[in-house]
Amino acid sequence: MTPAAASRIAVVTGASSGIGAATARRLAAAGYRVVLTARRKDRIEALAEEINQAGHSATAYALDVTDRAAVDEFASAFRMIGVLINNAGGALGADPVATGDPADWRQMYETNVIGTLNLTQALLPALSASGDGTVVVVSSTAGHATYEGGAGYVAAKHGVHVLAETLRLEIVGQPVRVIEIAPGMVKTDEFALTRFDGDQEKAEKVYEGVAEPLTADDVADTITWTVTRPSHVNIDLLVVRPRAQASNTKVHREL
């Protein structure tokens, strides 16, 4: 496979739902061969079938991004890639610092930060060898401003932000871009529901009165736009919020 061909292969983590699944669809439609990774094998296999039936190219690979041995095995199976979308992550709980569950904090750090580190380290040689590589880190506006009840998630996303910022400094001169996408309020099927341990009422209150929160496809469209810019153009950081959200703590609600 030539470097030019390798640059058209994109790995998407957390592709079983939400932003990851929407990004896989968008990149496939843009002409990339997408490699879908997530822990839920059935979900990514169904998505791969959907994409392939639409005339595009997708491969499913079940993967836990926090398992370094599994990540290294994955990297050995995909030695030629051009794009890595570090999307796997998520939030757990909304407790204050005084009562937050350390297990939740640890899991958020492992998934958001160490998972991103694992994939980036394992695939960076292939990305560089492609001659036109791109690392995308999906962080959050939580990685740029604090809010009450969010310290564990905010800390993890700050870590992801700093990882991307530092990597960009360290590999300047290599043929690899480092892009950070920081979404604000995005309404997906699972994010808030997972955060509140399946409590539908609490999950719905996050978006209560907000006419149009972002959708997963809005963020996927943004990610795809940054990836498809000319190779010399690096979108270092792009913050994307719905019009109703001025900051993490200032949201217009029509109640």
N, C-alpha and C positions, 0 to 999 in steps of 0.2 A: 504493500500500500504506500502510495506517495505521500509526502507531507501535506500536500494540498488536499488530498482526499481525507487524511486523518483529521484535518481541521474542521471537517463537516460532521464529525461524530461528537455527540453531546451526551454526557452523563448527567442525569437528574436524580438527586437524592430526595427522599420523602415524596416519591411520585405516586403514592397510592391514593392520594386525595388532595383536595384544595389547590393551593398555589402550585405544588409540584406537578400534579396531574395536568392542570391547565397549561403550565409551561411546557410540558412534554408535547402536548397537542400543538401548541403554537410553534415550537421549534421544528417539529416534524413537518408541519405545513409550510415552514420556511425553507425546507429542503435538507434539514439535518437528519441523520440517522440517530435516533435517540435510544439510549440505554437507560431503562427505568429501574431504579433501585428503591426498595423499601422492605420492611419486615413482613408485610402482608402480601405473600406470594400470589394469592388468588386475585387480589386487586390489581397488581401490576401486570399479571398475565392477561387479565380481561382488557386492561387499557392497551397493552401491546397489540392484542388481537384487533381492537377497535381501530387503532392507528394503521395497522397493516391492511386492514380491509378498506380503509380510506385511500389506499394507494401510496402510503408513505412507508417508512421503515422504522421498526421498533423492536427492541429486545428486552425481555424482563429478566431481572437477576435479583433474587431475594437477598437482602443484606441488612445487617444491623451495623450502623455506622460507628457505634461505640465499641465494636469488637475488632480490635486492630488486626488480629490474625486473619479474620474473615475479609477485612478490607485489603490486606496485602495479597490475599489469594485472588480477590477480585481484580486488583491492579495487574496481577500477572496474566489474567485472562484477557484484559483489554489494554494492550501495550501501545495502541495508537488511538489517541483521542485528541480533540481540539478544544472542547468546552466542558467545564465542570460547573454545574449549578449546585452549590451547597445550600439546599433548601431544608433539609431535615432539621427539625427543632420542635419548639412548642413551649407552652407555659403550663405550670401546675400551681393551683392555689392563688389566693389573693389576700393572704394574711399579712398583718403588720410584722415588722422585724421581730418584735418582742415574742410573737407566738408562732412564727413561721416554722414549718417542718423541715429540719435539715435534710431529710431524705429527699424531699421535693427539690430543694435547692441543688443537691448533689446530682439528681437525675437531670435537671434542666442544664446544669453545667456540662455534664457528660454528653448529652445529646446535641446541644447547641454549639458548644465550644470544642470539646474533644472530638466530637463527630466531624466537625468541619476541619479540624486539624488533621485527623486521620486521613480523610479523603484527599485533602490538599497535599499533604506530604507524599502519600502513596502515588498520586497521579501527576505530580509536578514534573517529573522527568519526561513523561509522555507528552504532556502539554507543551513543554519546551521543545521537544523533538519534532512536534508538528510544524514548527516554524511560524505558527500563528495561533497561539493558545489564548484561552480566556478562562479566568476563574471568576465566577460570580458568587458572592456571599449575600444571602438573603438575611439581613439583620432585622431591624425594626426601629421605629421611632423611639422605642423603649431603650435602644442603645445610645440615644443621644439626649434623653431628658428623663428625669425620675418622676414617679408619681406614687402616691400613697397606696399601699397594698400590693405594690408590684416589685419590691426590692429584689427578690430572687430572680425573677425573669429579667428585670432591668440589669442586674449584675451580669447575667449570662450574655445578654445581647450587647452590653458594653464590651464584654470580652471578645465577642465575634467582631465587633467594629474595630477594636484595636488589632486583632489578628489580621484583618484585611488591610488596615492602614500600614502596619509594620511590614507585611509581606510585600506590599507595593514598593516600599523603600528598599527592601533587601534584594529584590530581583530586577530592579530597574536595569535596563540594558539587555535583558533576556526578551525573547519574542513572546511574552505572555502579559496580557492585561489583567488587572485586578479591579473588579467592579463591585461596589456595594450598593444594594438596593434596600432601602429602609422604608417599608410600608407602615402606614398608620392604621386606622381602623378598617379592617377587612372582615367582611362577614362570610364565613365559610361554614360548611356543615359540621365541622368537628372542632375548630380551634377553641372557642369559648366553652363548648360542651366538655371537652377534655380538661380544660383548665378548672372547671367546677365539678369534676368527678361525676359527670353525667347528669347534673342538676339542670334540667331544661329551663326552669324558671329563672335561675341565676344567669344562665347563658343568654337568654332572650333580653334580660335587662341591660346587658352591655350595649345593645343596639337600639334600645327602646327610644322611640321618637326621632331617630336619625333617618331622614327620608331616603338617603342613598349612600350607605357605606360603600367602600370599595368592594369589588368582587374579586375572586381568585383570578378571573380572566383579565381584569384590569391590571393586576400586578404581573401576570404572565405576559401581557402585551408590552408592558414596560421593560421587563427583563429581555424579551426578544428584541425589542428596539435597540437596547444597549449592545447586545451581542452582535447584532447585524450592522453596526456602524463600521465604517472603513477601519482597517487594521490599526492605523496610526492614531485613531481616536479612542481615548480611554475615558469613559464616564466614571470618574473616581467614586462619586457618591451621588445617589439620586434618592431624595426623599419624596414619597408619594402618599398623599392623604386625600380623603374625600373633601369636597368643598365645605361640608358642615363641620370639619374638624380643624380648628386653628392651631391646636397643640394637644399634647397628651391629656391635658386637664381642662381644655376649653372646647366644648362640643355643643353645637346648636341642636337642640331637641325640640320637636314640635309636639308638645304634650297637651 
